[in-house]
Amino acid sequence: MYSLIRLATLIQETSGDGGMSVVMIIIAAIIVLICLAIYIASLVWVYRDANRRGKSGILVALLVALISWPISLLVWLIIRDKV
């Protein structure tokens, strides 16, 4: 416990604005991780959805991943076969 407190103190001492830049880095890292998780989850969903509909799941997931991700995900939602 002492080492964590010492580490926090060192971080605050090294940053000129009282540790605010460290907080911003942590917040940015959390946002990036959330976006990455959404990206990966959507690709897994597209893969499984394509397989359920009789399409090549890996091919559709690769196309969604490589061709402008959010736009290609919307295109897949529009053009996929109805169950």
KOLGU-4560 file (N, C-alpha, C; in nm, 3 decimals, padded with zeros to 5 digits):
<recs>
<n_xx: 00.082 n_yy: -00.119 n_zz: 00.000 ca_xx: 00.000 ca_yy: 00.000 ca_zz: 00.000 c_xx: 00.087 c_yy: 00.125 c_zz: 00.000 mol: A seq: 1 type: MET>
<n_xx: 00.194 n_yy: 00.121 n_zz: 00.077 ca_xx: 00.283 ca_yy: 00.236 ca_zz: 00.084 c_xx: 00.342 c_yy: 00.268 c_zz: -00.052 mol: A seq: 2 type: TYR>
<n_xx: 00.376 n_yy: 00.164 n_zz: -00.129 ca_xx: 00.438 ca_yy: 00.186 ca_zz: -00.260 c_xx: 00.340 c_yy: 00.255 c_zz: -00.356 mol: A seq: 3 type: SER>
<n_xx: 00.211 n_yy: 00.222 n_zz: -00.348 ca_xx: 00.113 ca_yy: 00.288 ca_zz: -00.434 c_xx: 00.098 c_yy: 00.435 c_zz: -00.398 mol: A seq: 4 type: LEU>
<n_xx: 00.099 n_yy: 00.464 n_zz: -00.269 ca_xx: 00.090 ca_yy: 00.603 ca_zz: -00.226 c_xx: 00.214 c_yy: 00.680 c_zz: -00.270 mol: A seq: 5 type: ILE>
<n_xx: 00.331 n_yy: 00.617 n_zz: -00.258 ca_xx: 00.455 ca_yy: 00.680 ca_zz: -00.301 c_xx: 00.457 c_yy: 00.703 c_zz: -00.451 mol: A seq: 6 type: ARG>
<n_xx: 00.406 n_yy: 00.606 n_zz: -00.526 ca_xx: 00.400 ca_yy: 00.621 ca_zz: -00.672 c_xx: 00.307 c_yy: 00.737 c_zz: -00.709 mol: A seq: 7 type: LEU>
<n_xx: 00.193 n_yy: 00.746 n_zz: -00.644 ca_xx: 00.100 ca_yy: 00.857 ca_zz: -00.672 c_xx: 00.164 c_yy: 00.990 c_zz: -00.639 mol: A seq: 8 type: ALA>
<n_xx: 00.239 n_yy: 00.995 n_zz: -00.529 ca_xx: 00.308 ca_yy: 01.119 ca_zz: -00.490 c_xx: 00.413 c_yy: 01.157 c_zz: -00.593 mol: A seq: 9 type: THR>
<n_xx: 00.488 n_yy: 01.058 n_zz: -00.642 ca_xx: 00.590 ca_yy: 01.086 ca_zz: -00.743 c_xx: 00.528 c_yy: 01.136 c_zz: -00.872 mol: A seq: 10 type: LEU>
<n_xx: 00.416 n_yy: 01.079 n_zz: -00.911 ca_xx: 00.349 ca_yy: 01.123 ca_zz: -01.033 c_xx: 00.303 c_yy: 01.268 c_zz: -01.019 mol: A seq: 11 type: ILE>
<n_xx: 00.248 n_yy: 01.301 n_zz: -00.904 ca_xx: 00.201 ca_yy: 01.438 ca_zz: -00.884 c_xx: 00.317 c_yy: 01.536 c_zz: -00.878 mol: A seq: 12 type: GLN>
<n_xx: 00.430 n_yy: 01.494 n_zz: -00.823 ca_xx: 00.546 ca_yy: 01.583 ca_zz: -00.813 c_xx: 00.608 c_yy: 01.608 c_zz: -00.950 mol: A seq: 13 type: GLU>
<n_xx: 00.606 n_yy: 01.507 n_zz: -01.037 ca_xx: 00.672 ca_yy: 01.523 ca_zz: -01.167 c_xx: 00.588 c_yy: 01.601 c_zz: -01.266 mol: A seq: 14 type: THR>
<n_xx: 00.457 n_yy: 01.602 n_zz: -01.249 ca_xx: 00.375 ca_yy: 01.680 ca_zz: -01.340 c_xx: 00.351 c_yy: 01.817 c_zz: -01.280 mol: A seq: 15 type: SER>
<n_xx: 00.364 n_yy: 01.918 n_zz: -01.361 ca_xx: 00.357 ca_yy: 02.054 ca_zz: -01.312 c_xx: 00.219 c_yy: 02.099 c_zz: -01.268 mol: A seq: 16 type: GLY>
<n_xx: 00.114 n_yy: 02.037 n_zz: -01.318 ca_xx: -00.020 ca_yy: 02.084 ca_zz: -01.286 c_xx: -00.090 c_yy: 01.995 c_zz: -01.183 mol: A seq: 17 type: ASP>
<n_xx: -00.015 n_yy: 01.932 n_zz: -01.096 ca_xx: -00.075 ca_yy: 01.856 ca_zz: -00.988 c_xx: -00.133 c_yy: 01.722 c_zz: -01.029 mol: A seq: 18 type: GLY>
<n_xx: -00.081 n_yy: 01.661 n_zz: -01.133 ca_xx: -00.128 ca_yy: 01.529 ca_zz: -01.171 c_xx: -00.243 c_yy: 01.530 c_zz: -01.270 mol: A seq: 19 type: GLY>
<n_xx: -00.283 n_yy: 01.646 n_zz: -01.316 ca_xx: -00.396 ca_yy: 01.653 ca_zz: -01.408 c_xx: -00.364 c_yy: 01.584 c_zz: -01.540 mol: A seq: 20 type: MET>
<n_xx: -00.241 n_yy: 01.594 n_zz: -01.586 ca_xx: -00.207 ca_yy: 01.529 ca_zz: -01.713 c_xx: -00.214 c_yy: 01.377 c_zz: -01.700 mol: A seq: 21 type: SER>
<n_xx: -00.181 n_yy: 01.323 n_zz: -01.584 ca_xx: -00.190 ca_yy: 01.179 ca_zz: -01.562 c_xx: -00.336 c_yy: 01.136 c_zz: -01.565 mol: A seq: 22 type: VAL>
<n_xx: -00.423 n_yy: 01.216 n_zz: -01.506 ca_xx: -00.566 ca_yy: 01.185 ca_zz: -01.507 c_xx: -00.619 c_yy: 01.187 c_zz: -01.650 mol: A seq: 23 type: VAL>
<n_xx: -00.576 n_yy: 01.284 n_zz: -01.728 ca_xx: -00.620 ca_yy: 01.292 ca_zz: -01.868 c_xx: -00.571 c_yy: 01.173 c_zz: -01.948 mol: A seq: 24 type: MET>
<n_xx: -00.450 n_yy: 01.127 n_zz: -01.922 ca_xx: -00.396 ca_yy: 01.010 ca_zz: -01.992 c_xx: -00.476 c_yy: 00.886 c_zz: -01.954 mol: A seq: 25 type: ILE>
<n_xx: -00.511 n_yy: 00.872 n_zz: -01.829 ca_xx: -00.590 ca_yy: 00.757 ca_zz: -01.785 c_xx: -00.729 c_yy: 00.759 c_zz: -01.847 mol: A seq: 26 type: ILE>
<n_xx: -00.791 n_yy: 00.877 n_zz: -01.851 ca_xx: -00.924 ca_yy: 00.889 ca_zz: -01.912 c_xx: -00.917 c_yy: 00.857 c_zz: -02.062 mol: A seq: 27 type: ILE>
<n_xx: -00.815 n_yy: 00.908 n_zz: -02.128 ca_xx: -00.798 ca_yy: 00.879 ca_zz: -02.271 c_xx: -00.776 c_yy: 00.730 c_zz: -02.294 mol: A seq: 28 type: ALA>
<n_xx: -00.698 n_yy: 00.666 n_zz: -02.208 ca_xx: -00.674 ca_yy: 00.522 ca_zz: -02.222 c_xx: -00.802 c_yy: 00.442 c_zz: -02.203 mol: A seq: 29 type: ALA>
<n_xx: -00.885 n_yy: 00.484 n_zz: -02.107 ca_xx: -01.012 ca_yy: 00.416 ca_zz: -02.084 c_xx: -01.104 c_yy: 00.432 c_zz: -02.205 mol: A seq: 30 type: ILE>
<n_xx: -01.109 n_yy: 00.552 n_zz: -02.262 ca_xx: -01.192 ca_yy: 00.576 ca_zz: -02.380 c_xx: -01.145 c_yy: 00.492 c_zz: -02.498 mol: A seq: 31 type: ILE>
<n_xx: -01.014 n_yy: 00.485 n_zz: -02.517 ca_xx: -00.959 ca_yy: 00.404 ca_zz: -02.626 c_xx: -00.993 c_yy: 00.257 c_zz: -02.606 mol: A seq: 32 type: VAL>
<n_xx: -00.981 n_yy: 00.207 n_zz: -02.484 ca_xx: -01.013 ca_yy: 00.067 ca_zz: -02.456 c_xx: -01.161 c_yy: 00.037 c_zz: -02.479 mol: A seq: 33 type: LEU>
<n_xx: -01.248 n_yy: 00.131 n_zz: -02.442 ca_xx: -01.391 ca_yy: 00.112 ca_zz: -02.466 c_xx: -01.420 c_yy: 00.108 c_zz: -02.616 mol: A seq: 34 type: ILE>
<n_xx: -01.360 n_yy: 00.198 n_zz: -02.692 ca_xx: -01.379 ca_yy: 00.199 ca_zz: -02.837 c_xx: -01.326 c_yy: 00.071 c_zz: -02.902 mol: A seq: 35 type: CYS>
<n_xx: -01.213 n_yy: 00.024 n_zz: -02.855 ca_xx: -01.156 ca_yy: -00.101 ca_zz: -02.906 c_xx: -01.247 c_yy: -00.219 c_zz: -02.874 mol: A seq: 36 type: LEU>
<n_xx: -01.303 n_yy: -00.220 n_zz: -02.755 ca_xx: -01.395 ca_yy: -00.328 ca_zz: -02.717 c_xx: -01.521 c_yy: -00.327 c_zz: -02.804 mol: A seq: 37 type: ALA>
<n_xx: -01.573 n_yy: -00.209 n_zz: -02.833 ca_xx: -01.691 ca_yy: -00.197 ca_zz: -02.920 c_xx: -01.657 c_yy: -00.245 c_zz: -03.061 mol: A seq: 38 type: ILE>
<n_xx: -01.540 n_yy: -00.209 n_zz: -03.110 ca_xx: -01.496 ca_yy: -00.250 ca_zz: -03.243 c_xx: -01.486 c_yy: -00.402 c_zz: -03.252 mol: A seq: 39 type: TYR>
<n_xx: -01.419 n_yy: -00.462 n_zz: -03.155 ca_xx: -01.401 ca_yy: -00.607 ca_zz: -03.157 c_xx: -01.534 c_yy: -00.678 c_zz: -03.139 mol: A seq: 40 type: ILE>
<n_xx: -01.619 n_yy: -00.630 n_zz: -03.049 ca_xx: -01.749 ca_yy: -00.692 ca_zz: -03.027 c_xx: -01.836 c_yy: -00.685 c_zz: -03.153 mol: A seq: 41 type: ALA>
<n_xx: -01.829 n_yy: -00.574 n_zz: -03.225 ca_xx: -01.908 ca_yy: -00.563 ca_zz: -03.348 c_xx: -01.858 c_yy: -00.658 c_zz: -03.456 mol: A seq: 42 type: SER>
<n_xx: -01.726 n_yy: -00.678 n_zz: -03.462 ca_xx: -01.673 ca_yy: -00.772 ca_zz: -03.560 c_xx: -01.711 c_yy: -00.915 c_zz: -03.526 mol: A seq: 43 type: LEU>
<n_xx: -01.709 n_yy: -00.950 n_zz: -03.398 ca_xx: -01.752 ca_yy: -01.084 ca_zz: -03.357 c_xx: -01.899 c_yy: -01.103 c_zz: -03.388 mol: A seq: 44 type: VAL>
<n_xx: -01.981 n_yy: -01.001 n_zz: -03.362 ca_xx: -02.123 ca_yy: -01.011 ca_zz: -03.393 c_xx: -02.147 c_yy: -01.029 c_zz: -03.543 mol: A seq: 45 type: TRP>
<n_xx: -02.075 n_yy: -00.951 n_zz: -03.626 ca_xx: -02.090 ca_yy: -00.962 ca_zz: -03.771 c_xx: -02.049 c_yy: -01.102 c_zz: -03.817 mol: A seq: 46 type: VAL>
<n_xx: -01.941 n_yy: -01.154 n_zz: -03.763 ca_xx: -01.895 ca_yy: -01.288 ca_zz: -03.799 c_xx: -02.003 c_yy: -01.392 c_zz: -03.768 mol: A seq: 47 type: TYR>
<n_xx: -02.056 n_yy: -01.388 n_zz: -03.647 ca_xx: -02.159 ca_yy: -01.485 ca_zz: -03.606 c_xx: -02.288 c_yy: -01.466 c_zz: -03.685 mol: A seq: 48 type: ARG>
<n_xx: -02.325 n_yy: -01.341 n_zz: -03.709 ca_xx: -02.447 ca_yy: -01.313 ca_zz: -03.785 c_xx: -02.436 c_yy: -01.365 c_zz: -03.928 mol: A seq: 49 type: ASP>
<n_xx: -02.322 n_yy: -01.343 n_zz: -03.990 ca_xx: -02.302 ca_yy: -01.391 ca_zz: -04.127 c_xx: -02.305 c_yy: -01.544 c_zz: -04.132 mol: A seq: 50 type: ALA>
<n_xx: -02.243 n_yy: -01.609 n_zz: -04.035 ca_xx: -02.246 ca_yy: -01.756 ca_zz: -04.031 c_xx: -02.388 c_yy: -01.808 c_zz: -04.015 mol: A seq: 51 type: ASN>
<n_xx: -02.468 n_yy: -01.743 n_zz: -03.929 ca_xx: -02.607 ca_yy: -01.785 ca_zz: -03.910 c_xx: -02.689 c_yy: -01.769 c_zz: -04.037 mol: A seq: 52 type: ARG>
<n_xx: -02.652 n_yy: -01.674 n_zz: -04.118 ca_xx: -02.727 ca_yy: -01.648 ca_zz: -04.242 c_xx: -02.671 c_yy: -01.722 c_zz: -04.362 mol: A seq: 53 type: ARG>
<n_xx: -02.573 n_yy: -01.810 n_zz: -04.340 ca_xx: -02.520 ca_yy: -01.892 ca_zz: -04.447 c_xx: -02.414 c_yy: -01.824 c_zz: -04.533 mol: A seq: 54 type: GLY>
<n_xx: -02.359 n_yy: -01.716 n_zz: -04.485 ca_xx: -02.252 ca_yy: -01.645 ca_zz: -04.557 c_xx: -02.117 c_yy: -01.682 c_zz: -04.495 mol: A seq: 55 type: LYS>
<n_xx: -02.011 n_yy: -01.644 n_zz: -04.562 ca_xx: -01.878 ca_yy: -01.666 ca_zz: -04.508 c_xx: -01.852 c_yy: -01.562 c_zz: -04.399 mol: A seq: 56 type: SER>
<n_xx: -01.852 n_yy: -01.607 n_zz: -04.275 ca_xx: -01.839 ca_yy: -01.516 ca_zz: -04.161 c_xx: -01.707 c_yy: -01.442 c_zz: -04.160 mol: A seq: 57 type: GLY>
<n_xx: -01.599 n_yy: -01.514 n_zz: -04.189 ca_xx: -01.467 ca_yy: -01.451 ca_zz: -04.184 c_xx: -01.453 c_yy: -01.347 c_zz: -04.296 mol: A seq: 58 type: ILE>
<n_xx: -01.509 n_yy: -01.376 n_zz: -04.412 ca_xx: -01.500 ca_yy: -01.282 ca_zz: -04.523 c_xx: -01.579 c_yy: -01.154 c_zz: -04.492 mol: A seq: 59 type: LEU>
<n_xx: -01.699 n_yy: -01.170 n_zz: -04.442 ca_xx: -01.782 ca_yy: -01.053 ca_zz: -04.410 c_xx: -01.717 c_yy: -00.972 c_zz: -04.298 mol: A seq: 60 type: VAL>
<n_xx: -01.665 n_yy: -01.040 n_zz: -04.195 ca_xx: -01.601 ca_yy: -00.968 ca_zz: -04.085 c_xx: -01.477 c_yy: -00.894 c_zz: -04.132 mol: A seq: 61 type: ALA>
<n_xx: -01.398 n_yy: -00.955 n_zz: -04.219 ca_xx: -01.281 ca_yy: -00.886 ca_zz: -04.273 c_xx: -01.319 c_yy: -00.766 c_zz: -04.357 mol: A seq: 62 type: LEU>
<n_xx: -01.423 n_yy: -00.780 n_zz: -04.437 ca_xx: -01.469 ca_yy: -00.667 ca_zz: -04.517 c_xx: -01.518 c_yy: -00.552 c_zz: -04.429 mol: A seq: 63 type: LEU>
<n_xx: -01.591 n_yy: -00.586 n_zz: -04.325 ca_xx: -01.639 ca_yy: -00.483 ca_zz: -04.233 c_xx: -01.521 c_yy: -00.418 c_zz: -04.162 mol: A seq: 64 type: VAL>
<n_xx: -01.421 n_yy: -00.496 n_zz: -04.125 ca_xx: -01.306 ca_yy: -00.442 ca_zz: -04.052 c_xx: -01.218 c_yy: -00.354 c_zz: -04.140 mol: A seq: 65 type: ALA>
<n_xx: -01.202 n_yy: -00.392 n_zz: -04.264 ca_xx: -01.106 ca_yy: -00.324 ca_zz: -04.351 c_xx: -01.164 c_yy: -00.208 c_zz: -04.431 mol: A seq: 66 type: LEU>
<n_xx: -01.295 n_yy: -00.207 n_zz: -04.450 ca_xx: -01.356 ca_yy: -00.103 ca_zz: -04.532 c_xx: -01.433 c_yy: -00.008 c_zz: -04.441 mol: A seq: 67 type: ILE>
<n_xx: -01.370 n_yy: 00.094 n_zz: -04.396 ca_xx: -01.433 ca_yy: 00.202 ca_zz: -04.319 c_xx: -01.536 c_yy: 00.147 c_zz: -04.219 mol: A seq: 68 type: SER>
<n_xx: -01.488 n_yy: 00.097 n_zz: -04.109 ca_xx: -01.563 ca_yy: 00.018 ca_zz: -04.012 c_xx: -01.706 c_yy: 00.065 c_zz: -03.984 mol: A seq: 69 type: TRP>
<n_xx: -01.734 n_yy: 00.184 n_zz: -03.939 ca_xx: -01.874 ca_yy: 00.212 ca_zz: -03.903 c_xx: -01.967 c_yy: 00.214 c_zz: -04.024 mol: A seq: 70 type: PRO>
<n_xx: -01.918 n_yy: 00.261 n_zz: -04.136 ca_xx: -02.001 ca_yy: 00.266 ca_zz: -04.256 c_xx: -02.028 c_yy: 00.125 c_zz: -04.308 mol: A seq: 71 type: ILE>
<n_xx: -01.926 n_yy: 00.041 n_zz: -04.312 ca_xx: -01.945 ca_yy: -00.095 ca_zz: -04.362 c_xx: -02.033 c_yy: -00.177 c_zz: -04.268 mol: A seq: 72 type: SER>
<n_xx: -02.029 n_yy: -00.147 n_zz: -04.139 ca_xx: -02.118 ca_yy: -00.215 ca_zz: -04.045 c_xx: -02.264 c_yy: -00.179 c_zz: -04.074 mol: A seq: 73 type: LEU>
<n_xx: -02.289 n_yy: -00.053 n_zz: -04.102 ca_xx: -02.425 ca_yy: -00.011 ca_zz: -04.138 c_xx: -02.469 c_yy: -00.073 c_zz: -04.270 mol: A seq: 74 type: LEU>
<n_xx: -02.377 n_yy: -00.082 n_zz: -04.366 ca_xx: -02.410 ca_yy: -00.145 ca_zz: -04.495 c_xx: -02.447 c_yy: -00.291 c_zz: -04.473 mol: A seq: 75 type: VAL>
<n_xx: -02.371 n_yy: -00.362 n_zz: -04.387 ca_xx: -02.404 ca_yy: -00.502 ca_zz: -04.360 c_xx: -02.543 c_yy: -00.513 c_zz: -04.296 mol: A seq: 76 type: TRP>
<n_xx: -02.577 n_yy: -00.423 n_zz: -04.206 ca_xx: -02.709 ca_yy: -00.428 ca_zz: -04.144 c_xx: -02.821 c_yy: -00.407 c_zz: -04.246 mol: A seq: 77 type: LEU>
<n_xx: -02.793 n_yy: -00.328 n_zz: -04.350 ca_xx: -02.894 ca_yy: -00.300 ca_zz: -04.451 c_xx: -02.907 c_yy: -00.413 c_zz: -04.552 mol: A seq: 78 type: ILE>
<n_xx: -02.793 n_yy: -00.469 n_zz: -04.599 ca_xx: -02.801 ca_yy: -00.565 ca_zz: -04.710 c_xx: -02.809 c_yy: -00.711 c_zz: -04.667 mol: A seq: 79 type: ILE>
<n_xx: -02.796 n_yy: -00.741 n_zz: -04.539 ca_xx: -02.800 ca_yy: -00.881 ca_zz: -04.497 c_xx: -02.938 c_yy: -00.940 c_zz: -04.523 mol: A seq: 80 type: ARG>
<n_xx: -02.940 n_yy: -01.072 n_zz: -04.544 ca_xx: -03.065 ca_yy: -01.142 ca_zz: -04.570 c_xx: -03.151 c_yy: -01.142 c_zz: -04.444 mol: A seq: 81 type: ASP>
<n_xx: -03.280 n_yy: -01.138 n_zz: -04.465 ca_xx: -03.373 ca_yy: -01.147 ca_zz: -04.351 c_xx: -03.384 c_yy: -01.292 c_zz: -04.308 mol: A seq: 82 type: LYS>
<n_xx: -03.395 n_yy: -01.313 n_zz: -04.179 ca_xx: -03.407 ca_yy: -01.452 ca_zz: -04.127 c_xx: -03.549 c_yy: -01.497 c_zz: -04.132 mol: A seq: 83 type: VAL>
</recs>
